[in-house]
Amino acid sequence: MAVKQLRPYQEKLKYDVRVAWSEGHRNVCAVAPTGSGKTLTMTSLFDDLQVVSVAIAHRQELVGQMSLTFAELGITHRLIAPKAVIAFCIAQHVQKCGRSYYHPQSPIGVAGIDTLLRRGDELAQWFNQVQVWDIDECHHLLRDNKWGKGVQIFPNAYGVGFTASPVRCDRKSLARTQHGLFDAMVLGPSMRDLMDQGHLAQAKIFGPTPSIDRSKIEVSKSTGELNHSQTVDAVHKSRIVGDIVDSYLKFASGKRGITFTVDIEQAVETATAFNARGVRAVAVSSKTPDAVRVAMIDKFRAGQLDQLVNVDLFGEGMDVPAVEVVSMGRPTQSFSLYLQQFGRCMRTAPGKTHGIVIDHVENVKVHKLPWRDQAWSLENDEAGKRARKVDDAIPVTTCTTCFQAFEAVTSICPHCGAKQEPAGRSLPEQVDGDLIEYGPELLAQLGDEQRRIDGPPQVPQEASEMVQRAIRRNWEERQQAQAHLRDTIALWAGVGLHVYGRSDSEQYRRFYWKFGIDVGNAKLLDRAEAEKLRLQILEDMER
């Protein structure tokens, strides 16, 4: 094989996978951002091992892309796919590489999951010989679904799965001890790391007024995703097609983009609307013939198309080069799908200063900024909160002047400097817990209550001596707990000020979103709640 040289973080991820295997973990989940080069890392791993191995594509359209990647790296491989797909792959090899890299007896295989399962009896001998399997988008893999059944047909193999986010909408865990098949997780760099190192582009996010009200769309209890028929109905009753075209022309005119839609009808309507406004666009989906789809991508790469409007095609796995802008016209509750869609414009390219995301369906508001810190875990409370930690994520707001999105830690838009005026100032939630923005009545109310708590105990004179002693003891314990809490809040704020240079306003807002309570009301908590919050703050400072 002639595998390209890896970047240091790719070498480390590959090394960590092999270490996990050596420690007895049979199947390893490797986490790395969209655009980090997971396919290249996997290919290099195959090159190192030189054993019978198979790369599994979770959708048929991805078999061709994976096969072409292997061919471009000089890797001869077998294909486990329908005859038409094999013929298409061979034609792609010849066109792009000058020769075919397909060989039906090669120890290296590229397989579509559905064909793999259908040909079990025919390929049983080869299945027993396979020593390593790989699957991309491995958050799909559960023990009892088709992806899990697919990898379990290799009885003697070690496995590795790559994903940008090891979480699922239905909250089911990827761990073997729960619903999955993975024994260990290894972590690559974060999206922020790759952005800072120049391996991913910076991004600008625009959030025009949403065209649909996603709060009226039910969330499936079984899948955790938005009800598809209701989503389609809401989209078709909205003005979203016109909004997508208008916003593209306003924020990203002339840049090459991908638009995500809910169904073929919306995709065709959107592409038609683009063309009517002078934007060269085409609608593509999984129903588009392979040769046509590849031809459209080639035209896009060559600058002969401005927009690829797609349905469930470029969200996961599909690598489309030269994307500068992503228009989100499909709402999703899937954090994994959101990351994949967002990441399509994050790849670097000559002359590209940043990617642009235009979010028409509040995906960014729901899922927050994709490069924020994540606390991934292989196991999770499947019956409770989602596997990913979302409780302290800073919400994203949109400037009412320039429509760019930013974290709600300031009332001043960092992009254009416009002041975001709250709807009111009588409740902490109206100003995101920012004490500086509180109205005088709210401040007076909090001040009066705090002075009452800090003052002498209020003991009813008619109460018995035993009750009076209990009231005084509880009062003193609350004051002591509050003193400890306030000292801890001051320490947390001091770190924010002196280490991160945050203003008081930003500190108040970060505290509110991180701990679920504003500083003013935190100083009114009872003894137990005050102690609980103090421990949460200390835990946050230790991270």
BATORTI-253900 format. One record per residue (C-alpha): x, y, z. Coordinates in pm, 1 decimal, padded with zeros to 6 digits. Layout:
! residues N
<site <X,Y,Z>>,
...
This chain:
! residues 543
<site <00000.0,00000.0,00000.0>>,
<site <00098.9,00361.8,-00049.5>>,
<site <-00070.4,00538.4,00240.8>>,
<site <-00023.0,00912.1,00279.0>>,
<site <00173.9,01042.1,00574.5>>,
<site <-00046.0,01096.7,00876.7>>,
<site <-00066.9,01405.9,01092.3>>,
<site <00052.1,01362.8,01452.5>>,
<site <-00301.4,01344.3,01595.0>>,
<site <-00391.8,01073.9,01341.3>>,
<site <-00082.8,00872.0,01436.2>>,
<site <-00176.7,00905.1,01803.7>>,
<site <-00535.0,00794.5,01744.7>>,
<site <-00414.8,00491.1,01551.4>>,
<site <-00163.4,00411.9,01827.5>>,
<site <-00430.3,00443.7,02097.3>>,
<site <-00654.1,00197.7,01913.1>>,
<site <-00375.8,-00059.8,01901.6>>,
<site <-00295.4,-00004.8,02269.1>>,
<site <-00660.0,-00064.2,02358.2>>,
<site <-00655.1,-00388.2,02158.6>>,
<site <-00334.4,-00497.4,02332.3>>,
<site <-00503.2,-00440.6,02667.2>>,
<site <-00771.6,-00692.2,02579.3>>,
<site <-01044.6,-00462.1,02449.3>>,
<site <-01182.0,-00645.6,02146.7>>,
<site <-01381.9,-00361.4,01991.6>>,
<site <-01271.6,00000.8,02018.8>>,
<site <-01470.7,00316.7,01949.8>>,
<site <-01246.2,00596.8,01817.4>>,
<site <-01383.6,00950.7,01841.7>>,
<site <-01258.3,01226.2,01610.4>>,
<site <-01427.4,01528.5,01449.6>>,
<site <-01577.2,01541.9,01103.5>>,
<site <-01298.1,01640.1,00865.5>>,
<site <-01018.7,01497.4,01081.2>>,
<site <-00926.8,01227.6,00828.3>>,
<site <-01076.3,00917.2,00987.5>>,
<site <-01069.2,00718.8,00661.8>>,
<site <-00699.4,00789.5,00614.4>>,
<site <-00630.6,00688.5,00975.1>>,
<site <-00817.7,00362.5,00924.4>>,
<site <-00636.8,00291.4,00596.9>>,
<site <-00301.4,00346.2,00761.2>>,
<site <-00404.3,00107.5,01038.8>>,
<site <-00481.1,-00159.9,00778.1>>,
<site <-00142.2,-00090.9,00619.4>>,
<site <00036.3,-00139.0,00951.4>>,
<site <-00137.6,-00465.3,01034.2>>,
<site <-00114.2,-00638.1,00692.6>>,
<site <-00389.3,-00885.6,00786.1>>,
<site <-00721.0,-00990.7,00634.5>>,
<site <-00949.6,-00694.7,00706.4>>,
<site <-01269.0,-00527.0,00596.2>>,
<site <-01396.9,-00169.5,00593.3>>,
<site <-01775.3,-00157.1,00624.6>>,
<site <-01987.5,00123.3,00480.9>>,
<site <-02317.5,00182.8,00654.8>>,
<site <-02487.9,00302.7,00335.2>>,
<site <-02459.2,00167.7,-00018.5>>,
<site <-02365.4,00507.8,-00165.3>>,
<site <-02058.5,00516.2,00059.9>>,
<site <-01914.4,00192.1,-00077.2>>,
<site <-01811.3,00371.2,-00394.4>>,
<site <-01651.9,00659.0,-00207.8>>,
<site <-01460.8,00427.5,00025.2>>,
<site <-01348.9,00208.8,-00265.3>>,
<site <-01222.5,00512.0,-00456.4>>,
<site <-01029.7,00628.3,-00149.6>>,
<site <-00859.2,00288.7,-00130.5>>,
<site <-00781.8,00303.5,-00502.5>>,
<site <-00634.3,00652.0,-00475.6>>,
<site <-00404.3,00517.7,-00204.5>>,
<site <-00299.2,00225.4,-00423.9>>,
<site <-00482.1,-00041.8,-00223.1>>,
<site <-00611.4,-00343.7,-00410.4>>,
<site <-00933.9,-00466.4,-00251.4>>,
<site <-01235.3,-00686.9,-00295.7>>,
<site <-01586.4,-00539.8,-00299.6>>,
<site <-01885.0,-00691.7,-00125.3>>,
<site <-02163.5,-00505.8,-00299.0>>,
<site <-02418.3,-00551.7,-00580.4>>,
<site <-02271.0,-00613.6,-00926.2>>,
<site <-02381.4,-00270.5,-01046.8>>,
<site <-02196.9,-00103.6,-00760.9>>,
<site <-01881.9,-00307.5,-00831.1>>,
<site <-01894.0,-00207.3,-01196.8>>,
<site <-01939.4,00154.8,-01096.5>>,
<site <-01641.1,00136.0,-00858.4>>,
<site <-01417.0,-00015.1,-01123.4>>,
<site <-01515.0,00259.2,-01367.3>>,
<site <-01433.9,00520.9,-01103.7>>,
<site <-01092.3,00361.9,-01040.9>>,
<site <-01007.1,00372.2,-01410.0>>,
<site <-01131.6,00727.5,-01453.8>>,
<site <-00959.5,00871.2,-01146.9>>,
<site <-00654.3,00647.2,-01108.9>>,
<site <-00589.3,00506.9,-01457.1>>,
<site <-00646.7,00143.7,-01355.7>>,
<site <-00871.8,-00077.8,-01145.8>>,
<site <-00778.4,-00169.9,-00788.7>>,
<site <-01054.5,-00428.9,-00756.9>>,
<site <-00961.5,-00793.7,-00704.8>>,
<site <-01220.6,-01048.8,-00588.2>>,
<site <-00962.0,-01248.4,-00388.3>>,
<site <-00791.2,-00959.4,-00212.0>>,
<site <-00753.9,-01000.1,00165.9>>,
<site <-00870.0,-00639.6,00206.5>>,
<site <-01241.2,-00582.4,00161.5>>,
<site <-01480.4,-00291.8,00127.2>>,
<site <-01834.8,-00397.3,00209.1>>,
<site <-02183.0,-00253.6,00220.4>>,
<site <-02356.3,-00366.3,00536.7>>,
<site <-02670.6,-00494.4,00363.1>>,
<site <-02482.7,-00702.7,00106.1>>,
<site <-02257.1,-00835.9,00380.8>>,
<site <-02556.4,-00972.3,00568.8>>,
<site <-02721.4,-01117.1,00257.5>>,
<site <-02411.6,-01310.4,00150.5>>,
<site <-02332.5,-01472.0,00484.7>>,
<site <-02332.6,-01836.0,00369.4>>,
<site <-02139.1,-01762.4,00052.2>>,
<site <-01860.6,-01575.3,00233.6>>,
<site <-01844.0,-01782.2,00554.2>>,
<site <-01485.1,-01897.1,00495.8>>,
<site <-01360.1,-01543.0,00437.5>>,
<site <-01554.6,-01419.5,00741.0>>,
<site <-01354.6,-01660.3,00956.8>>,
<site <-01027.4,-01529.9,00811.7>>,
<site <-01098.3,-01161.6,00879.4>>,
<site <-00886.6,-01035.4,01168.3>>,
<site <-00986.4,-00667.2,01174.2>>,
<site <-01307.1,-00487.8,01083.7>>,
<site <-01366.8,-00114.8,01063.5>>,
<site <-01691.3,00076.8,01041.1>>,
<site <-01740.8,00450.9,01003.1>>,
<site <-02029.2,00638.5,01170.6>>,
<site <-02015.1,00369.7,01438.8>>,
<site <-02272.0,00542.4,01659.9>>,
<site <-02521.0,00342.6,01448.6>>,
<site <-02383.9,00016.0,01583.6>>,
<site <-02589.7,-00166.2,01847.6>>,
<site <-02573.1,-00533.2,01936.8>>,
<site <-02910.9,-00625.0,01788.8>>,
<site <-02937.7,-00396.6,01483.0>>,
<site <-02806.3,-00469.4,01135.2>>,
<site <-02472.2,-00297.2,01195.0>>,
<site <-02415.8,-00498.7,01510.7>>,
<site <-02516.9,-00820.8,01339.9>>,
<site <-02286.4,-00731.6,01052.0>>,
<site <-01970.0,-00703.3,01261.7>>,
<site <-02056.4,-01010.2,01468.2>>,
<site <-02024.1,-01235.2,01162.0>>,
<site <-01644.0,-01200.1,01196.7>>,
<site <-01580.0,-01436.7,01491.1>>,
<site <-01201.4,-01396.6,01499.7>>,
<site <-01170.4,-01024.0,01436.1>>,
<site <-01082.8,-00719.5,01640.5>>,
<site <-01293.7,-00417.7,01560.1>>,
<site <-01264.5,-00041.0,01543.8>>,
<site <-01541.1,00207.6,01479.2>>,
<site <-01494.2,00576.5,01404.0>>,
<site <-01740.9,00851.7,01482.2>>,
<site <-01750.4,01224.7,01544.7>>,
<site <-01995.2,01177.2,01832.9>>,
<site <-02056.7,00850.2,02020.2>>,
<site <-02417.0,00936.1,02108.0>>,
<site <-02756.5,00841.7,01973.2>>,
<site <-03095.3,01012.6,01969.1>>,
<site <-03254.4,00713.5,02142.1>>,
<site <-02994.8,00736.1,02424.1>>,
<site <-02889.2,00374.1,02381.7>>,
<site <-02529.7,00313.7,02479.7>>,
<site <-02255.4,00184.7,02249.7>>,
<site <-02093.2,-00011.5,02534.5>>,
<site <-02098.4,-00391.0,02530.5>>,
<site <-02220.0,-00382.3,02890.8>>,
<site <-02535.1,-00209.1,02769.5>>,
<site <-02684.2,-00207.4,02416.3>>,
<site <-02362.6,-00187.2,02213.3>>,
<site <-02056.4,-00391.0,02124.9>>,
<site <-01765.1,-00162.4,02212.3>>,
<site <-01530.2,-00240.4,02500.0>>,
<site <-01326.8,00080.6,02509.8>>,
<site <-01319.1,00435.0,02376.2>>,
<site <-01019.1,00636.1,02256.7>>,
<site <-01038.0,01009.2,02194.4>>,
<site <-00878.9,01205.0,01913.7>>,
<site <-00845.4,01584.8,01910.1>>,
<site <-01144.0,01810.7,01961.3>>,
<site <-01292.7,02023.8,01686.8>>,
<site <-01156.9,02332.2,01861.0>>,
<site <-00807.6,02176.7,01865.8>>,
<site <-00817.3,02119.0,01490.2>>,
<site <-00952.2,02469.2,01425.7>>,
<site <-00673.6,02623.7,01633.8>>,
<site <-00412.8,02412.6,01451.2>>,
<site <-00546.5,02513.2,01110.1>>,
<site <-00662.9,02163.8,01016.1>>,
<site <-01025.8,02276.7,01017.0>>,
<site <-01160.6,02612.4,00905.1>>,
<site <-01315.8,02870.2,01133.5>>,
<site <-01690.0,02914.8,01091.8>>,
<site <-01947.9,03191.7,01082.8>>,
<site <-02303.3,03104.3,01182.8>>,
<site <-02610.4,03293.6,01066.9>>,
<site <-02951.2,03231.8,01220.9>>,
<site <-03228.0,03401.2,01022.4>>,
<site <-03573.4,03401.5,01177.4>>,
<site <-03678.3,03033.9,01163.1>>,
<site <-03930.0,02937.2,00899.5>>,
<site <-04092.1,02661.2,01105.9>>,
<site <-04184.9,02619.3,01471.7>>,
<site <-04005.2,02300.3,01568.9>>,
<site <-04164.7,02307.5,01915.6>>,
<site <-04487.4,02189.9,01750.6>>,
<site <-04319.1,01881.4,01604.0>>,
<site <-04332.5,01575.8,01827.4>>,
<site <-04018.3,01388.6,01926.3>>,
<site <-04038.1,01010.3,01883.4>>,
<site <-04014.7,00827.4,02215.9>>,
<site <-03846.5,00529.2,02049.4>>,
<site <-03589.2,00703.0,01829.1>>,
<site <-03550.6,01042.4,01995.4>>,
<site <-03571.6,01207.7,01652.3>>,
<site <-03836.7,01451.4,01530.3>>,
<site <-04146.5,01288.3,01385.3>>,
<site <-04067.8,01266.9,01014.2>>,
<site <-04417.3,01313.4,00872.8>>,
<site <-04481.9,01613.0,01097.9>>,
<site <-04145.3,01760.4,01000.8>>,
<site <-04218.0,01720.3,00631.8>>,
<site <-04564.5,01870.5,00676.8>>,
<site <-04427.3,02169.4,00870.2>>,
<site <-04159.5,02233.8,00607.6>>,
<site <-04397.8,02219.2,00314.1>>,
<site <-04639.0,02460.1,00482.7>>,
<site <-04359.7,02710.5,00552.5>>,
<site <-04172.2,02972.0,00351.0>>,
<site <-03840.4,02793.8,00408.1>>,
<site <-03753.9,02737.7,00040.7>>,
<site <-03762.0,03109.1,-00033.8>>,
<site <-03580.2,03186.9,00291.0>>,
<site <-03298.3,02945.8,00205.3>>,
<site <-03240.3,03112.6,-00130.8>>,
<site <-03272.4,03467.1,00007.4>>,
<site <-03029.9,03399.1,00293.0>>,
<site <-02775.0,03232.4,00067.3>>,
<site <-02776.3,03536.0,-00162.7>>,
<site <-02754.0,03769.7,00137.8>>,
<site <-02481.5,03596.3,00339.1>>,
<site <-02289.2,03371.0,00096.8>>,
<site <-02359.7,03466.3,-00263.1>>,
<site <-02117.8,03306.4,-00508.1>>,
<site <-01985.2,03050.6,-00260.1>>,
<site <-02025.5,02678.7,-00316.2>>,
<site <-02273.1,02525.1,-00077.3>>,
<site <-02468.6,02224.0,00036.9>>,
<site <-02831.5,02255.5,00141.7>>,
<site <-02995.6,01991.6,00361.6>>,
<site <-03366.2,01924.7,00306.3>>,
<site <-03628.8,01687.6,00449.3>>,
<site <-03741.8,01510.7,00132.5>>,
<site <-03696.4,01494.5,-00243.7>>,
<site <-03988.7,01729.2,-00306.2>>,
<site <-03830.9,02003.1,-00096.2>>,
<site <-03490.2,01939.0,-00254.2>>,
<site <-03626.2,01974.9,-00607.7>>,
<site <-03828.1,02282.8,-00512.8>>,
<site <-03524.3,02443.5,-00350.0>>,
<site <-03291.7,02366.7,-00642.0>>,
<site <-03552.5,02509.3,-00881.1>>,
<site <-03579.5,02825.4,-00670.2>>,
<site <-03199.7,02861.1,-00666.2>>,
<site <-03178.5,02832.0,-01044.8>>,
<site <-03458.1,03086.7,-01088.8>>,
<site <-03241.9,03336.5,-00897.7>>,
<site <-02928.6,03265.1,-01102.3>>,
<site <-02769.2,03017.1,-00859.4>>,
<site <-02658.5,02699.3,-01039.4>>,
<site <-02810.2,02418.6,-00833.7>>,
<site <-02907.2,02053.1,-00859.8>>,
<site <-03108.0,01822.7,-00630.8>>,
<site <-02949.2,01488.5,-00537.0>>,
<site <-03054.7,01205.5,-00307.3>>,
<site <-02993.9,00835.6,-00244.6>>,
<site <-03232.7,00776.8,-00536.1>>,
<site <-02996.8,00958.4,-00774.9>>,
<site <-02799.9,00704.3,-00986.4>>,
<site <-02439.0,00668.4,-00872.7>>,
<site <-02292.8,00792.2,-01199.5>>,
<site <-02516.5,01100.4,-01200.4>>,
<site <-02438.6,01179.8,-00838.3>>,
<site <-02062.4,01154.2,-00896.7>>,
<site <-02090.8,01367.3,-01210.4>>,
<site <-02273.5,01637.6,-01013.4>>,
<site <-02008.1,01631.7,-00739.2>>,
<site <-01736.3,01661.2,-01003.8>>,
<site <-01913.4,01962.0,-01156.0>>,
<site <-01943.9,02111.6,-00808.6>>,
<site <-01573.2,02055.0,-00744.3>>,
<site <-01489.8,02219.1,-01077.8>>,
<site <-01695.8,02526.8,-00992.2>>,
<site <-01966.0,02453.1,-01248.8>>,
<site <-02233.8,02422.4,-00979.1>>,
<site <-02299.5,02653.0,-00683.2>>,
<site <-02538.1,02437.3,-00481.7>>,
<site <-02589.4,02067.9,-00411.5>>,
<site <-02935.0,02038.6,-00257.2>>,
<site <-02957.5,01697.1,-00094.7>>,
<site <-03175.0,01458.1,00103.5>>,
<site <-02998.9,01229.1,00354.3>>,
<site <-02693.1,01204.4,00131.8>>,
<site <-02417.1,01431.4,00257.1>>,
<site <-02511.1,01432.3,00625.5>>,
<site <-02309.0,01126.2,00721.9>>,
<site <-01997.8,00977.2,00571.0>>,
<site <-02015.8,01144.2,00231.8>>,
<site <-01710.1,01359.2,00162.8>>,
<site <-01785.9,01649.8,-00069.6>>,
<site <-01489.9,01878.5,-00137.4>>,
<site <-01489.0,02254.6,-00183.4>>,
<site <-01792.4,02325.9,00037.9>>,
<site <-01789.9,02683.0,00168.3>>,
<site <-02143.9,02715.5,00300.7>>,
<site <-02401.3,02484.5,00459.2>>,
<site <-02770.7,02575.5,00459.1>>,
<site <-02972.4,02380.9,00715.5>>,
<site <-03328.5,02326.3,00598.9>>,
<site <-03382.9,02003.7,00789.0>>,
<site <-03432.2,02015.1,01167.6>>,
<site <-03286.1,01725.9,01364.8>>,
<site <-03262.6,01614.2,01727.3>>,
<site <-02957.9,01403.3,01640.1>>,
<site <-02640.3,01562.8,01768.9>>,
<site <-02437.4,01327.0,01550.3>>,
<site <-02620.6,01431.0,01234.5>>,
<site <-02594.9,01797.1,01334.4>>,
<site <-02215.5,01765.7,01369.0>>,
<site <-02189.3,01591.8,01033.3>>,
<site <-02395.4,01856.8,00855.7>>,
<site <-02211.1,02144.4,01022.6>>,
<site <-01873.8,01987.6,00949.4>>,
<site <-01927.7,01983.5,00573.1>>,
<site <-01806.5,02344.0,00546.6>>,
<site <-01521.5,02309.0,00796.4>>,
<site <-01261.0,02152.3,00570.8>>,
<site <-00977.3,02381.1,00473.4>>,
<site <-00902.9,02479.9,00113.8>>,
<site <-00669.8,02724.0,-00061.9>>,
<site <-00806.7,03075.9,-00031.8>>,
<site <-01081.5,02972.3,00209.6>>,
<site <-01090.2,03190.1,00522.6>>,
<site <-01392.6,03036.2,00691.6>>,
<site <-01698.5,02820.4,00644.6>>,
<site <-02051.7,02958.5,00668.6>>,
<site <-02350.2,02788.5,00829.6>>,
<site <-02697.0,02931.8,00764.6>>,
<site <-02937.0,02769.4,01007.6>>,
<site <-03306.1,02805.3,00917.3>>,
<site <-03435.6,02542.7,01162.3>>,
<site <-03265.1,02629.2,01495.7>>,
<site <-03033.1,02327.6,01494.8>>,
<site <-02755.8,02543.3,01641.9>>,
<site <-02989.2,02671.3,01914.1>>,
<site <-03087.8,02316.3,02007.6>>,
<site <-02741.6,02156.7,01992.8>>,
<site <-02520.3,02458.0,02079.2>>,
<site <-02182.6,02531.8,01917.7>>,
<site <-02026.0,02212.7,01781.7>>,
<site <-01674.1,02294.6,01902.2>>,
<site <-01763.8,02331.2,02269.1>>,
<site <-01599.7,02091.9,02515.0>>,
<site <-01755.9,01746.2,02528.1>>,
<site <-01738.7,01489.6,02805.3>>,
<site <-01775.6,01171.1,02600.8>>,
<site <-01847.7,00844.6,02775.8>>,
<site <-01892.3,00496.2,02632.7>>,
<site <-02145.1,00397.0,02896.7>>,
<site <-02434.3,00618.7,02994.3>>,
<site <-02761.4,00628.8,03181.2>>,
<site <-02978.2,00504.2,02897.9>>,
<site <-03300.9,00567.6,03082.7>>,
<site <-03211.6,00917.6,03193.6>>,
<site <-03022.1,01205.8,03047.5>>,
<site <-02847.8,01184.4,02714.0>>,
<site <-02503.2,01029.6,02698.1>>,
<site <-02347.6,01363.3,02611.4>>,
<site <-02329.2,01623.1,02885.3>>,
<site <-02563.7,01904.1,02794.9>>,
<site <-02675.8,02049.9,03128.1>>,
<site <-02407.0,02317.6,03146.2>>,
<site <-02378.2,02392.1,02774.7>>,
<site <-02391.6,02763.8,02697.9>>,
<site <-02699.0,02837.9,02481.2>>,
<site <-02657.6,03009.4,02148.4>>,
<site <-02844.5,03327.6,02062.4>>,
<site <-02875.9,03517.2,01735.1>>,
<site <-02807.1,03886.4,01689.4>>,
<site <-03122.6,04068.9,01585.0>>,
<site <-02913.0,04309.7,01376.8>>,
<site <-02659.1,04099.9,01182.5>>,
<site <-02822.8,03755.3,01236.3>>,
<site <-02492.7,03594.3,01338.9>>,
<site <-02500.0,03341.7,01620.0>>,
<site <-02297.1,03359.5,01939.9>>,
<site <-02295.3,03210.3,02287.9>>,
<site <-02531.0,03389.2,02525.8>>,
<site <-02255.4,03506.3,02760.9>>,
<site <-02290.5,03868.2,02660.0>>,
<site <-02568.6,04105.9,02561.5>>,
<site <-02336.4,04270.3,02307.6>>,
<site <-02305.7,04095.5,01971.2>>,
<site <-01935.1,04011.7,01925.2>>,
<site <-01976.3,04034.8,01548.0>>,
<site <-02139.0,04374.0,01496.0>>,
<site <-02146.3,04530.2,01844.5>>,
<site <-02525.4,04565.9,01859.2>>,
<site <-02686.1,04555.4,02204.3>>,
<site <-02943.9,04278.5,02244.5>>,
<site <-03226.1,04423.6,02450.4>>,
<site <-03412.0,04170.4,02670.4>>,
<site <-03789.9,04138.2,02665.2>>,
<site <-03794.3,04232.5,03033.8>>,
<site <-03576.2,04263.6,03344.1>>,
<site <-03799.7,04135.7,03620.7>>,
<site <-03690.0,03771.6,03601.3>>,
<site <-03337.1,03621.6,03596.7>>,
<site <-03414.6,03415.8,03285.0>>,
<site <-03503.5,03729.3,03089.8>>,
<site <-03143.3,03849.6,03114.0>>,
<site <-02965.7,03512.6,03132.1>>,
<site <-02883.7,03558.7,03499.8>>,
<site <-02683.8,03878.5,03441.0>>,
<site <-02714.9,04081.0,03764.8>>,
<site <-02600.8,04393.2,03583.4>>,
<site <-02909.9,04371.2,03362.5>>,
<site <-03158.6,04313.0,03648.0>>,
<site <-03434.8,04565.4,03697.4>>,
<site <-03443.3,04770.7,04023.3>>,
<site <-03744.1,04582.2,04162.7>>,
<site <-03577.0,04242.3,04118.4>>,
<site <-03251.1,04368.2,04270.9>>,
<site <-03440.2,04513.8,04567.9>>,
<site <-03629.5,04190.2,04619.0>>,
<site <-03310.5,03980.9,04614.3>>,
<site <-03133.2,04227.0,04842.5>>,
<site <-03411.6,04223.3,05101.3>>,
<site <-03418.6,03844.2,05108.7>>,
<site <-03040.8,03816.9,05136.6>>,
<site <-03032.0,04061.9,05427.5>>,
<site <-03301.0,03856.8,05601.1>>,
<site <-03099.0,03536.9,05562.6>>,
<site <-02775.9,03704.8,05678.2>>,
<site <-02946.9,03862.2,05978.4>>,
<site <-03040.7,03713.9,06312.6>>,
<site <-03269.7,03412.0,06319.4>>,
<site <-03640.3,03485.8,06313.0>>,
<site <-03769.9,03284.8,06605.8>>,
<site <-04138.2,03289.6,06701.5>>,
<site <-04158.3,03392.5,07067.9>>,
<site <-04453.2,03163.9,07129.1>>,
<site <-04252.2,02856.2,07016.5>>,
<site <-04119.9,02611.9,07274.2>>,
<site <-03757.4,02636.4,07384.5>>,
<site <-03673.2,02315.3,07192.9>>,
<site <-03823.8,02452.3,06870.4>>,
<site <-03645.5,02784.6,06919.0>>,
<site <-03309.8,02604.1,06957.2>>,
<site <-03376.2,02402.1,06641.5>>,
<site <-03462.1,02716.8,06443.5>>,
<site <-03143.7,02892.0,06561.9>>,
<site <-02930.2,02586.2,06479.9>>,
<site <-03077.4,02551.2,06129.7>>,
<site <-03040.9,02924.6,06073.6>>,
<site <-02673.0,02916.7,06170.4>>,
<site <-02607.4,02608.6,05956.9>>,
<site <-02765.4,02782.3,05658.3>>,
<site <-02555.6,03094.6,05716.3>>,
<site <-02240.5,02884.0,05742.1>>,
<site <-02324.6,02693.0,05423.6>>,
<site <-02396.3,03021.8,05249.6>>,
<site <-02064.6,03167.3,05364.8>>,
<site <-01879.1,02868.7,05218.1>>,
<site <-02081.2,02890.7,04896.3>>,
<site <-02018.1,03261.1,04850.9>>,
<site <-01645.5,03214.5,04907.2>>,
<site <-01647.4,02942.6,04641.4>>,
<site <-01841.6,03162.2,04398.4>>,
<site <-01588.4,03439.3,04456.2>>,
<site <-01302.7,03196.8,04387.2>>,
<site <-01472.5,03073.7,04065.1>>,
<site <-01527.6,03432.5,03954.7>>,
<site <-01166.7,03521.3,04037.1>>,
<site <-01041.4,03244.8,03809.9>>,
<site <-01267.4,03369.9,03531.7>>,
<site <-01144.0,03725.6,03575.4>>,
<site <-00770.9,03672.2,03618.2>>,
<site <-00719.4,03361.4,03405.8>>,
<site <-00972.8,03416.2,03125.5>>,
<site <-01023.8,03792.8,03144.8>>,
<site <-01403.2,03769.1,03164.0>>,
<site <-01614.6,04070.9,03253.9>>,
<site <-01862.5,04064.4,03542.4>>,
<site <-02150.9,04043.9,03295.0>>,
<site <-02001.6,03741.0,03121.0>>,
<site <-01926.2,03578.3,03455.1>>,
<site <-02287.4,03612.1,03568.5>>,
<site <-02416.2,03462.2,03245.4>>,
<site <-02170.3,03173.9,03243.0>>,
<site <-02259.8,03093.4,03602.6>>,
<site <-02630.2,03095.3,03520.3>>,
<site <-02599.5,02859.0,03224.1>>,
<site <-02341.3,02632.4,03383.4>>,
<site <-02511.5,02578.7,03718.9>>,
<site <-02876.1,02644.6,03636.9>>,
<site <-02922.1,02929.6,03883.1>>,
<site <-02824.0,03296.1,03888.6>>,
<site <-02576.0,03428.5,04146.0>>,
<site <-02844.9,03636.1,04321.4>>,
<site <-03073.1,03340.8,04390.0>>,
<site <-02776.4,03115.7,04469.1>>,
<site <-02717.4,03334.9,04774.3>>,
<site <-03069.3,03251.1,04896.3>>,
<site <-03039.7,02872.3,04887.3>>,
<site <-03099.8,02661.9,05197.8>>,
<site <-02819.4,02468.8,05363.9>>,
<site <-02847.8,02145.8,05159.8>>,
<site <-02885.1,02317.4,04822.5>>,
<site <-02604.0,02562.2,04900.5>>,
<site <-02367.0,02278.5,04985.3>>,
<site <-02469.0,02086.7,04673.4>>,
<site <-02402.0,02388.1,04451.4>>,
<site <-02067.5,02454.6,04619.9>>,
<site <-01952.4,02101.1,04536.7>>,
<site <-02066.4,02144.0,04175.7>>,
<site <-01862.5,02463.4,04144.4>>,
<site <-01555.4,02295.9,04291.2>>,
<site <-01597.6,02002.4,04052.2>>,
<site <-01617.7,02242.9,03759.6>>,
<site <-01297.4,02416.6,03869.7>>,
<site <-01114.1,02084.0,03884.5>>,
<site <-01185.5,02007.6,03517.4>>,
